[in-house]
């Protein structure tokens, strides 16, 4: 759950394949712009054709929310969309009700101390739509990161998606205790793995240090 270190959240290789030649950043940006996809830092410099099915899904989200969302990438079986925390509830409801994604497979946290933000990423899938069986849609947002955290009582907070995707209940609780992100509207924001009297900073933040080392 707790960090986006899997291959789906990482840049694709920039090595050439066969006769393909890596593009410059400007060439890659032009490639994605022609396809109607926002260019992001993790976009592969060695682009492959944009899959039509996945692009049709991202286009529906873009058409509905316009500048409120950013399509970070569209790849085979993988789409990533970012939005502000104020809009994530409405975007999630649209993805569930109109696109058929019916559950969250996981919730990941990523700590960005330099920009003073914590990213929360929901990985969404579907049990009920066969066309989406192999698809994962990552829905991401960022919240402020307090230098001296006071989980549950500071600005590191966002709306819970518990009423949209029931399966986030335990994932959000883990994200709360490990990163200090409080989920407003969650029915049970208790710690999940750590003791209730935990007094140190959230242990998955990059500045956490085990005492004595």
FIKOLVEX-98392 format. One line per field, with one value per residue (C-alpha): residue number from 1; residue in one letter; x, y, z. Coordinates in Angstrom, 2 decimals, always signed. Layout:
// FIKOLVEX-98392
num c(NUM/...)
residu c(A/...)
xx c(X/...)
yy c(Y/...)
zz c(Z/...)
***
This chain:
// FIKOLVEX-98392
num c(1/2/3/4/5/6/7/8/9/10/11/12/13/14/15/16/17/18/19/20/21/22/23/24/25/26/27/28/29/30/31/32/33/34/35/36/37/38/39/40/41/42/43/44/45/46/47/48/49/50/51/52/53/54/55/56/57/58/59/60/61/62/63/64/65/66/67/68/69/70/71/72/73/74/75/76/77/78/79/80/81/82/83/84/85/86/87/88/89/90/91/92/93/94/95/96/97/98/99/100/101/102/103/104/105/106/107/108/109/110/111/112/113/114/115/116/117/118/119/120/121/122/123/124/125/126/127/128/129/130/131/132/133/134/135/136/137/138/139/140/141/142/143/144/145/146/147/148/149/150/151/152/153/154/155/156/157/158/159/160/161/162/163/164/165/166/167/168/169/170/171/172/173/174/175/176/177/178/179/180/181/182/183/184/185/186/187/188/189/190/191/192/193/194/195/196/197/198/199/200/201/202/203/204/205/206/207/208/209/210/211/212/213)
residu c(X/X/X/X/X/X/X/X/X/X/X/X/X/X/X/X/X/X/X/X/X/X/X/X/X/X/X/X/X/X/X/X/X/X/X/X/X/X/X/X/X/X/X/X/X/X/X/X/X/X/X/X/X/X/X/X/X/X/X/X/X/X/X/X/X/X/X/X/X/X/X/X/X/X/X/X/X/X/X/X/X/X/X/X/X/X/X/X/X/X/X/X/X/X/X/X/X/X/X/X/X/X/X/X/X/X/X/X/X/X/X/X/X/X/X/X/X/X/X/X/X/X/X/X/X/X/X/X/X/X/X/X/X/X/X/X/X/X/X/X/X/X/X/X/X/X/X/X/X/X/X/X/X/X/X/X/X/X/X/X/X/X/X/X/X/X/X/X/X/X/X/X/X/X/X/X/X/X/X/X/X/X/X/X/X/X/X/X/X/X/X/X/X/X/X/X/X/X/X/X/X/X/X/X/X/X/X/X/X/X/X/X/X)
xx c(+0.00/+2.33/+4.66/+4.42/+7.46/+5.78/+6.52/+3.20/+4.19/+7.67/+8.91/+9.19/+12.67/+14.34/+16.41/+15.70/+13.83/+14.78/+14.92/+13.19/+15.23/+14.73/+13.15/+14.36/+12.15/+10.82/+10.04/+8.35/+6.27/+5.14/+4.25/+1.99/+0.44/-0.54/-2.25/-4.10/-2.32/-0.61/+3.15/+4.47/+7.98/+7.47/+6.33/+8.53/+11.02/+10.64/+6.85/+4.66/+1.30/-1.32/-3.83/-7.26/-9.35/-7.43/-7.42/-11.21/-11.48/-9.12/-10.94/-14.23/-12.67/-11.05/-14.31/-16.19/-13.71/-11.52/-8.78/-9.76/-7.84/-4.55/-4.05/-0.53/-0.20/-2.15/-0.55/-1.72/-3.92/-2.80/-4.12/-3.13/-5.18/-4.35/-6.71/-6.87/-8.03/-11.10/-12.23/-11.23/-14.62/-16.57/-13.93/-14.05/-17.85/-17.76/-15.16/-17.37/-20.79/-19.98/-16.86/-17.49/-14.56/-16.14/-13.39/-10.01/-7.29/-4.92/-4.13/-0.50/+1.25/+4.31/+6.21/+7.56/+9.33/+10.99/+7.65/+5.97/+3.32/+2.13/+0.61/-2.23/-2.87/-5.93/-5.51/-8.96/-10.21/-13.41/-14.83/-18.07/-16.99/-15.02/-13.56/-11.91/-10.67/-7.02/-7.23/-5.86/-6.75/-4.57/-6.36/-3.92/-4.05/-1.75/-2.21/-0.03/+2.83/+3.42/+7.04/+6.02/+3.08/+0.11/-1.93/-5.65/-5.19/-3.11/-3.59/-2.52/-6.08/-8.47/-11.95/-12.27/-13.40/-14.90/-18.46/-17.42/-15.21/-15.93/-12.62/-10.55/-11.55/-8.43/-6.12/-6.95/-6.41/-2.94/-2.18/-3.30/-0.95/+2.01/+1.93/-0.26/-2.97/-6.34/-9.37/-12.38/-15.62/-13.91/-16.01/-13.04/-9.81/-8.14/-4.62/-4.43/-0.95/+0.74/-0.15/-2.73/-0.20/+2.34/+4.10/+6.69/+6.25/+4.48/+7.01/+6.74/+7.77/+11.29/+12.52/+11.51/+14.48/+14.58/+15.79/+19.26/+20.50)
yy c(+0.00/+2.55/+3.64/+3.79/+1.69/-0.80/-0.76/+0.89/+4.08/+4.23/+5.66/+3.23/+2.44/+4.98/+2.33/+1.77/-1.32/-2.71/+0.10/+2.61/+5.63/+7.49/+10.88/+14.14/+15.70/+18.19/+15.42/+13.35/+16.34/+16.93/+13.23/+13.32/+16.67/+15.30/+12.42/+14.81/+13.60/+15.82/+15.34/+14.50/+13.92/+10.15/+9.91/+7.45/+9.06/+5.96/+6.22/+3.44/+3.92/+5.18/+2.36/+3.37/+1.70/+3.32/+6.67/+6.50/+6.22/+9.12/+11.21/+10.75/+12.00/+14.95/+15.82/+15.83/+17.71/+19.70/+21.66/+20.18/+17.02/+16.14/+12.90/+11.95/+8.97/+6.49/+3.09/-0.43/-1.41/+1.65/+5.22/+7.83/+10.94/+13.70/+16.23/+18.66/+17.30/+19.55/+17.75/+14.15/+13.10/+14.18/+12.67/+9.38/+9.28/+9.80/+7.06/+4.67/+5.60/+6.37/+4.31/+1.13/+1.07/-0.43/-0.80/+0.44/-2.18/-0.14/+3.34/+4.49/+7.40/+9.26/+11.78/+14.91/+16.89/+19.32/+20.53/+20.11/+17.78/+14.23/+12.46/+9.98/+7.57/+5.33/+2.34/+1.57/-1.57/-3.41/-6.80/-6.31/-5.09/-7.67/-4.99/-3.43/-6.69/-5.98/-2.20/-0.15/+3.53/+5.51/+8.54/+10.86/+14.03/+15.93/+17.41/+19.84/+18.33/+19.81/+20.16/+19.17/+16.81/+16.55/+13.86/+14.51/+18.09/+19.71/+20.57/+17.16/+16.11/+15.32/+13.92/+10.18/+8.07/+5.48/+6.27/+5.87/+2.79/+0.74/-1.12/+1.96/+1.73/-0.06/+1.40/+4.97/+4.06/+2.76/+5.88/+7.99/+6.33/+5.87/+9.29/+11.39/+12.14/+12.51/+11.42/+13.58/+11.62/+8.27/+6.30/+4.92/+6.93/+4.89/+3.63/+0.24/-1.12/+1.33/+1.68/+4.35/+6.19/+6.50/+9.82/+9.94/+11.30/+9.02/+6.26/+6.29/+9.94/+10.38/+12.19/+9.39/+7.81/+4.79/+5.96/+4.81/+4.60)
zz c(+0.00/+1.30/-1.42/-5.17/-5.95/-8.26/-11.96/-12.82/-11.06/-12.53/-15.82/-18.69/-19.96/-22.20/-23.92/-27.59/-28.74/-32.13/-34.66/-32.37/-31.42/-28.14/-28.64/-27.22/-24.56/-27.09/-29.57/-26.88/-25.78/-29.36/-29.70/-26.65/-27.53/-30.94/-29.18/-26.88/-23.75/-21.19/-21.14/-17.67/-16.27/-16.21/-19.84/-21.75/-24.14/-26.29/-26.81/-28.06/-29.78/-27.35/-26.74/-28.02/-25.30/-22.47/-24.26/-24.65/-20.87/-20.18/-22.80/-20.95/-17.73/-19.50/-21.26/-17.96/-15.76/-18.17/-16.37/-12.99/-13.89/-15.53/-17.46/-16.40/-18.71/-20.82/-21.34/-22.00/-19.02/-17.08/-16.77/-14.23/-13.50/-11.01/-9.47/-6.57/-3.25/-3.43/-6.60/-5.91/-4.54/-7.64/-9.95/-8.04/-8.19/-11.97/-12.41/-10.43/-11.81/-15.44/-16.18/-14.22/-11.80/-8.71/-6.12/-4.94/-5.03/-2.88/-1.61/-1.83/-0.18/-1.48/+0.64/-1.06/+1.69/-0.75/-2.12/+1.29/-0.07/+0.41/-2.55/-2.10/-4.98/-5.30/-7.62/-9.01/-10.74/-11.62/-10.70/-12.61/-16.06/-18.06/-20.34/-17.27/-15.75/-16.60/-16.16/-13.27/-13.06/-10.66/-9.20/-7.43/-5.37/-3.01/+0.43/+2.41/+4.38/+7.82/+8.91/+12.44/+11.89/+14.21/+12.43/+12.52/+13.73/+11.00/+7.30/+5.97/+5.25/+2.44/+1.85/+2.37/-0.58/+1.77/+0.62/-3.03/-2.76/+0.35/+0.05/+0.94/+4.61/+5.86/+3.19/+4.26/+7.89/+7.04/+5.01/+7.98/+10.45/+8.11/+6.40/+8.71/+6.13/+7.85/+5.81/+6.57/+6.65/+7.23/+9.75/+11.69/+11.61/+14.32/+13.81/+12.14/+12.85/+15.21/+18.89/+19.66/+21.83/+18.97/+19.60/+16.83/+13.31/+10.78/+10.01/+6.21/+5.94/+4.66/+7.74/+10.10/+11.84/+14.08/+17.46/+18.39/+14.78)
***
